[in-house]
Amino acid sequence: MNPQISEPERLALYRTMRRIRAFENAAEAASQGGVSAYGQEAAGAARVRGSLHLSTGQEAVAAGVCTHLAKTD
């Protein structure tokens, strides 16, 4: 295995990480006020209701793993 990553591959990984971060930021904004205690109405104008687990700061893991996935995985 060659540990060197070409510049186009590095750029593709960076773009993937930015795309993941943008999605998570949008999901967080859409869910503001959407979590409520059981049996209570959610506050605010949340477009996404329920709990949300973000992985902000861990984009490199998803980008790196997905790069090596094959269609048969």
PLY file of the C-alpha trace (Angstrom):
ply
format ascii 1.0
element vertex 73
property float x
property float y
property float z
element edge 72
property int vertex1
property int vertex2
end_header
0.00 0.00 0.00
1.32 3.39 -0.96
0.97 5.86 1.93
1.24 8.80 -0.47
-2.01 10.43 -1.54
-2.04 12.37 -4.80
-3.13 15.98 -4.89
-6.40 15.18 -6.72
-7.20 12.53 -4.08
-6.45 14.97 -1.26
-8.69 17.57 -2.88
-11.50 15.02 -3.28
-11.20 14.02 0.39
-11.24 17.67 1.44
-14.35 18.33 -0.65
-16.07 15.32 0.89
-15.21 16.54 4.39
-16.58 20.01 3.58
-19.77 18.47 2.16
-20.27 16.41 5.32
-19.69 19.46 7.54
-22.13 21.57 5.51
-24.81 18.86 5.79
-24.31 18.55 9.55
-24.46 22.31 10.03
-27.72 22.43 8.05
-29.15 19.48 10.01
-28.26 21.17 13.29
-29.91 24.43 12.22
-33.04 22.59 11.04
-33.38 20.75 14.35
-33.06 23.71 16.72
-35.92 23.41 19.21
-36.96 20.00 17.92
-36.03 17.96 20.99
-38.64 17.91 23.74
-39.38 15.93 26.85
-41.67 12.92 26.43
-45.28 14.02 26.10
-44.47 17.71 25.54
-44.64 19.77 22.39
-41.33 20.74 20.83
-40.49 24.42 21.04
-39.64 26.63 18.12
-40.10 26.17 14.42
-37.88 23.12 14.06
-38.08 21.46 10.66
-36.51 18.29 12.06
-38.02 16.79 15.20
-36.35 14.42 17.60
-32.82 13.83 18.74
-29.82 14.49 16.53
-26.31 13.12 17.00
-23.72 15.19 15.16
-20.19 14.09 14.41
-18.75 17.53 13.83
-14.97 17.31 13.82
-14.95 13.69 12.69
-15.51 14.27 8.99
-12.12 12.82 8.06
-13.15 9.41 9.40
-16.24 9.19 7.21
-14.45 10.60 4.16
-11.49 8.23 4.53
-13.56 5.12 5.14
-16.01 5.82 2.34
-13.15 6.37 -0.11
-12.19 2.72 0.25
-15.68 1.21 0.06
-16.47 -0.99 -2.92
-19.88 -1.57 -4.50
-19.86 -5.06 -2.95
-19.45 -3.77 0.62
0 1
1 2
2 3
3 4
4 5
5 6
6 7
7 8
8 9
9 10
10 11
11 12
12 13
13 14
14 15
15 16
16 17
17 18
18 19
19 20
20 21
21 22
22 23
23 24
24 25
25 26
26 27
27 28
28 29
29 30
30 31
31 32
32 33
33 34
34 35
35 36
36 37
37 38
38 39
39 40
40 41
41 42
42 43
43 44
44 45
45 46
46 47
47 48
48 49
49 50
50 51
51 52
52 53
53 54
54 55
55 56
56 57
57 58
58 59
59 60
60 61
61 62
62 63
63 64
64 65
65 66
66 67
67 68
68 69
69 70
70 71
71 72
